[in-house]
Amino acid sequence: DSLRVLLMAQRALVAAFSGDATAALRLLSQADAVAGHSVDVDNEARFALQTARAALNPR
C-alpha cells in the first residue's frame, strides 16, 4: 500500500502542475483513503502524501 500512496501522491502533483486541479484533488483524496485504511503504509509514503497535500494547498 505504501507504493500505491507514493504513486498517487506523485500523480496528484503531476496533474496539479499540468493544470488539472480536479484530477489532482481526486488522486489526493484516493491516496488519503488508502493511507487511512491501511496499517501497511510506511512513514515515507505518509510524508510524501503530506508534502503533496501541502504543495496543492499552500497557505
Backbone as CSV, one residue per row, in Angstrom:
resi,resn,N_x,N_y,N_z,CA_x,CA_y,CA_z,C_x,C_y,C_z
1,ASP,0.814,-1.207,0.000,0.000,0.000,0.000,0.857,1.272,0.000
2,SER,2.061,1.174,0.547,2.945,2.346,0.549,3.255,2.801,-0.873
3,LEU,3.539,1.853,-1.735,3.843,2.197,-3.124,2.640,2.840,-3.800
4,ARG,1.449,2.326,-3.542,0.233,2.929,-4.113,0.093,4.377,-3.676
5,VAL,0.306,4.643,-2.382,0.180,6.007,-1.867,1.237,6.911,-2.494
6,LEU,2.473,6.430,-2.586,3.534,7.217,-3.216,3.198,7.559,-4.662
7,LEU,2.731,6.575,-5.408,2.400,6.805,-6.819,1.218,7.755,-6.971
8,MET,0.207,7.611,-6.131,-0.948,8.511,-6.210,-0.552,9.938,-5.850
9,ALA,0.300,10.106,-4.845,0.762,11.446,-4.477,1.547,12.067,-5.630
10,GLN,2.398,11.269,-6.260,3.170,11.757,-7.403,2.242,12.133,-8.559
11,ARG,1.279,11.282,-8.847,0.343,11.573,-9.939,-0.487,12.817,-9.634
12,ALA,-0.830,13.029,-8.363,-1.583,14.226,-7.980,-0.766,15.483,-8.257
13,LEU,0.518,15.441,-7.935,1.376,16.596,-8.207,1.520,16.845,-9.703
14,VAL,1.699,15.789,-10.468,1.813,15.931,-11.925,0.531,16.533,-12.492
15,ALA,-0.611,16.039,-12.042,-1.894,16.566,-12.521,-2.039,18.041,-12.153
16,ALA,-1.671,18.381,-10.927,-1.804,19.774,-10.490,-0.925,20.706,-11.315
17,PHE,0.313,20.308,-11.532,1.220,21.166,-12.286,0.927,21.149,-13.782
18,SER,0.092,20.217,-14.221,-0.362,20.190,-15.613,-1.647,20.980,-15.787
19,GLY,-2.174,21.514,-14.693,-3.368,22.334,-14.750,-4.667,21.597,-14.514
20,ASP,-4.614,20.346,-14.139,-5.828,19.560,-13.911,-6.084,19.418,-12.408
21,ALA,-6.603,20.484,-11.812,-6.829,20.506,-10.367,-7.839,19.457,-9.929
22,THR,-8.838,19.193,-10.758,-9.852,18.196,-10.410,-9.230,16.816,-10.255
23,ALA,-8.401,16.429,-11.199,-7.731,15.127,-11.116,-6.778,15.089,-9.929
24,ALA,-6.094,16.190,-9.682,-5.156,16.240,-8.556,-5.877,16.025,-7.236
25,LEU,-6.991,16.695,-7.056,-7.752,16.548,-5.809,-8.343,15.150,-5.679
26,ARG,-8.786,14.580,-6.782,-9.335,13.219,-6.758,-8.259,12.217,-6.360
27,LEU,-7.082,12.335,-6.959,-5.978,11.431,-6.634,-5.528,11.601,-5.187
28,LEU,-5.490,12.831,-4.724,-5.101,13.085,-3.346,-6.118,12.485,-2.381
29,SER,-7.379,12.595,-2.727,-8.435,12.001,-1.907,-8.319,10.480,-1.865
30,GLN,-8.042,9.881,-3.005,-7.870,8.425,-3.058,-6.654,7.985,-2.246
31,ALA,-5.571,8.729,-2.346,-4.365,8.397,-1.583,-4.626,8.520,-0.087
32,ASP,-5.369,9.550,0.305,-5.752,9.706,1.709,-6.560,8.511,2.188
33,ALA,-7.481,8.049,1.356,-8.320,6.909,1.726,-7.481,5.647,1.908
34,VAL,-6.558,5.404,0.996,-5.694,4.219,1.106,-4.839,4.317,2.370
35,ALA,-4.244,5.484,2.591,-3.372,5.665,3.761,-4.155,5.550,5.061
36,GLY,-5.389,6.009,5.039,-6.201,5.972,6.252,-6.720,4.603,6.612
37,HIS,-6.851,3.725,5.629,-7.420,2.400,5.866,-6.384,1.290,5.929
38,SER,-5.120,1.636,5.834,-4.083,0.608,5.792,-3.030,0.849,6.868
39,VAL,-2.687,-0.205,7.559,-1.592,-0.108,8.529,-0.256,-0.398,7.848
40,ASP,-0.295,-0.774,6.575,0.912,-1.128,5.829,1.559,0.059,5.119
41,VAL,1.055,1.260,5.354,1.631,2.444,4.714,2.726,2.989,5.623
42,ASP,3.949,3.045,5.097,5.075,3.478,5.926,5.146,5.004,6.035
43,ASN,6.043,5.462,6.907,6.171,6.895,7.168,6.606,7.673,5.935
44,GLU,7.424,7.068,5.090,7.871,7.744,3.871,6.683,8.050,2.960
45,ALA,5.786,7.103,2.803,4.604,7.313,1.968,3.684,8.354,2.591
46,ARG,3.520,8.303,3.896,2.684,9.302,4.578,3.286,10.703,4.427
47,PHE,4.618,10.798,4.502,5.285,12.083,4.329,5.109,12.601,2.899
48,ALA,5.218,11.716,1.919,5.016,12.115,0.519,3.602,12.634,0.310
49,LEU,2.643,11.977,0.929,1.249,12.411,0.821,1.069,13.778,1.479
50,GLN,1.657,13.954,2.641,1.576,15.230,3.348,2.237,16.341,2.524
51,THR,3.359,16.041,1.905,4.068,17.015,1.081,3.246,17.393,-0.148
52,ALA,2.639,16.401,-0.784,1.789,16.676,-1.950,0.597,17.531,-1.548
53,ARG,0.001,17.203,-0.418,-1.149,17.967,0.069,-0.739,19.423,0.326
54,ALA,0.411,19.626,0.940,0.895,20.981,1.222,1.198,21.743,-0.069
55,ALA,1.753,21.059,-1.052,2.066,21.716,-2.328,0.803,22.134,-3.073
56,LEU,-0.258,21.352,-2.919,-1.502,21.659,-3.618,-2.361,22.667,-2.867
57,ASN,-2.097,22.847,-1.577,-2.878,23.772,-0.755,-1.950,24.715,0.008
58,PRO,-1.232,25.581,-0.698,-0.324,26.492,0.013,-1.109,27.473,0.875
59,ARG,-0.514,27.811,2.004,-1.226,28.727,2.925,-0.528,30.042,3.023
